[in-house]
Amino acid sequence: MKRYLIRTLLLGWLFLLGAGAAQAQADNLGAVRSALRNGSSRELSQYFAATVEVGFDGDKQGYNATQAEIVIKDFFAKNTPSSFEFIHQGESQEHIQYAIGRYVGRTGTFRVFVKLKPSRGAPVIDTLDFTKE
């Protein structure tokens, strides 16, 4: 009886721990969605890795988090968002999250690819790529 109780408690604890991690990942994508929808480079930069690959129409460059925030701020200034939604989300076997979205801005519609890599327990943005449709 004691053994059964311990196993049940252990399994319950592991389930809650796993559910918490899944919720944290969903929260990060929700925060990224909100930042893109609001055109807020400051909000978005809170989820940047130390170095971020940022691309526009196939021209990709690596930036440190501060430089990436400036580049994204400039993009938002030129392309104020009217809407943004994720249209697909997934995760690789290596726990690398990704999402594809549709960003409608002042100068047109962009397909947005976001890749988040795990870093010290929380996923951070490793790649952010905008491609004009």
Secondary structure, 3 states (H helix, E strand, C coil): CHHHHHHHHHHHHHHHHHHHHHHHHHHHHHHHHHHHHHCCHHHHHCCEEEEEEEEECCEEEEEEHHHHHHHHHHHHHHCCEEEEEEEEEEECCCCCEEEEEEEEECCEEEEEEEEEEEECCEEEEEEEEEEEC
